[in-house]
Amino acid sequence: MARFWTLALSFGLLSYGFWASKDFKTIAAGVSIFLFGMLFLEDGFTYFSGGVLERTLKKSTDKTHKSILFGLVSTTVMQSSSLISVITISFISAGLIELASGIGIIFGANLGTTTGAWLMAGLGMKVKISAYAMPMLVFGLILNFQHSKTMRGIGKILAGLGFLFLGIHYMKEGFEAFKTTIDLSAYAMDGFRGDVIFLLIGVVATVIMQSSHATLMLILAALASAQISYENALSLAIGANIGTTITAIIGSLSSTIQGKRLALAHLIFNAVTALIAIIFLKQFMWAVDELSLAIGIRADDWTLKLAVFHTLFNLVGVLVMTPLIGRLVTGLERFVKPKSKGLHEPIYLNESALQLPDTALNVLYQEANHLYEVAFGIVAHGLNLHRTDIISERDIQHVVVESNKPIDINVRDEYYRVFKNIYNEIIEFSTQAMAQLNNDQMKEVYDIRVGCRHLAEVIKDVVLMQENVCEYLVSHNGYIRDQYNRLRTQLALILRRIEAFRNQPDETFILFELKELKESLESNDVSSNGVIDNLVRKNLISLEMATSLINDSAYTYSIGKRLLEVAKNLLVPRDSDLFELKAELMDRVHEMKEVPDGADQKDS
C-alpha cells in the first residue's frame, strides 16, 4: 500500500510539473532518457560478464590494493558503479570473494564513478553531443537484432551511450530554457545550513533515480546554466554519493549475510566520506582552487571544478577508510549476524546470485553439496550408523559391528521433512538460472540435477532397506547379522572414501578411487557371488532371510553405484570436459586389460 501511495504521489507531482512548465518536461525527459541509457549500458555489459569479468574479478581481489584498482578500472570502463556493486554482491553471496575484497572493490568503484563527472563536465557540457547520439542509436539498434550475443552486447552499449548523450542534451536544453521563466539560483543558500539542506536534496534525488550519474548530470547542467550556486552544487554532489548506496542496499535484500554486510560497508564508507567532505567543505574548496590552477582549469569553469571536487573528496575517503578495512570487517561480522536456518532450508541459494552465470553455478554446486551433507546424515542413520564414526579413522568394520543399536529415525519422514524441500529449491533455482546460461553451463546444471536425483533415489533405497536392517541387526542368527553388517560396511566404506577425496585437487587420484570403489562394489555383491546360495544350502539362514538379503543386496548395489555418480557429478571440483576425457581413457585401458589372451583385437 505504501508503494502505491508513493507511486501515486510521484505521478501527481510529475503531472503538475508537466502542466506548469514545458521546460520541466524537457528536463524530466532528459533524465528519463539518461536513465534509460544507463539500463541499456548495464544490460550490454552483462552480455560480456559470462566468463571474462568473473575470471578477472577472482584474480584481481586477493589483495586490497588490487581490489580497489579493479573497482576503479571496471567502473571507469562501464560507467556504472551500480552494476559493479550488484556484481560484487553477487560474487560475495556466492562465496567467490571475501568480504574485505568486496569492500575494496566498492571503494574503487566510488573513485571510478568520479570519471563520469569528468566526462560530463569536460565533454557533455561543452560539446553538442546529441550529434553523436543519433548514429550510436541507429548502429546500436541494428546490432541489437543480430543473433550473436557479442553483437547484441555491443549494440546495447552503443544504444546506451546514445541515450546517455541524448539525455544530457535535453537536460542542458531544459535548464537553459529555465532561465527565461524561473531563476533557481534565487533559492541558493549559504553557510552550513545550506550545505546540509542541499546535501539532503542530493540524497533524495539519487534515491529516487537510483543513479548518482543522473544526479551529477542534473547538477552539472544546472551549474552550467547558473541555476544553482557552486557551493550548493558541491553539497548536492556529496548527497548523491550517499544516495547511490540505495542500489547496493536493494541488491543485498535477496542476498546472503555477506551481501548484506557489504551493502552496509558501502553505506558506512559513503556516509563517512560525506561527513568529512561537508565538515571540511571550505578547505576542500580551497584545495580545488589550488589544484585547478595547477592543472590549467579556469577559475570560472565551475563544472570542471565540481569534477575535481568529486574526485578529491572520494579519494580522501578511500585514503582514510582503506587502513580500517580489517576493523570494518570485524565489526560487521560481529554485529551483523546471520539468522539461523532450519535443516530443511537452503543455505546458499539467493536471488542476487542469479545476476551472473558463474555465481549462479557456484551457489548451485554449494547447495548441492549441502544436500549431500543432509543425505549423508539420513543414510547413515538409516543404516544405524553415525556420521562422525563413518568419517573417523577408526576401523570401519569395528564401527559397524559396535553400532548394533537401532537409531530411532524414520527415513521416509526425514526425506519429506528435510531433504525434499532443499531439493525442490535447487530445481527451482536452476530453472531460473538456465535462462542466461550457455550450452556448457547448461550441461553443468544438468549434472547437478542428475546428482541431486541420485541422492533422492539413494534415500528411497535406504527406506526400503531400513526395516530389514533394524530387524536383522539384533537377530539371534549370527549369519544373517554378519551379512547385513557386510552390506552396512560396504556403504559406510564408500561414504568414508568419498568424504576423503572431496575437494581433492588431484583428478587422477579421484578417478582411480572411483574406479576401485566401483570394482569393489561389484565383487562384493552377495546376490551374484554365490554367498546366499551357500548359506541356504547349509540351512544357515531361512528362505525368508535369503529373499530379504537378495533384495537388500540389490539396494546396496544401487545405493553404492548412485553414490559414486553423485561423487562424480557434485563433489569433485574439476574441468568437466577434461575429467570426462580422463575417465573415458581409463575405462578403455581397463577394458583392454580384460581382453583374454589370444583373443582377436581390431587395429585401433
Buried (B, 14 or more C-beta within 10 A) or exposed (E): EEEEEEEEEEEEEEEEBEEEBEBBBBBBBBBBBBBBBBBBBBBBBBBBBBBEBBEEBBEBBEEBEBBBBBBBBBBBEBBBBBBBBBBBBBBBBBBBBBBBBBBBBBBBBBBBBBBBBBBBBBEBBEEEBBEBBEEBBEBBBEBBEEEEEEBBBBBBBBBBBBBBBBBBBBBBBBBBBBBEEBEBBEEBBEEEEBBBBBBBBBBEBBBBBBBBBBBBBBBBBBBBBBBBBBBBBBBBBBBBBBBBBBBBBBBBEBBBBBBBBBBBBBBBBBBBBBEBBBEBBEEBBEBBBEBBEEEEBEEEBBBBBBBBBBBBBBBBBBEEBBEBBEEBBEBBEEEBEEEEEEEBBBBBBBBBBBBBBBBBBBBBBBBBBBBBEBBBBBBBBBBBBBBEBBBEEEEBBEBBBEBEEBBEBEBBEBBEBBBBBBBEBBEEBBEEBBEBBEEEBBBBBEBBBBBBBBBBBBBBBBBBBBEBBBBBBEBEBEBBBEBBBBBBBBBBBBBBBBBEBBEEEEBEEBBEBBBEBBEBBEEBBBBBEEBBEEBBEEEBBEEEBBEBBEBBBBBBBBBBBBBBBBBBBBBBEBEBEEBBEBBEEBEEEEEEEEEEEEEEEEEE
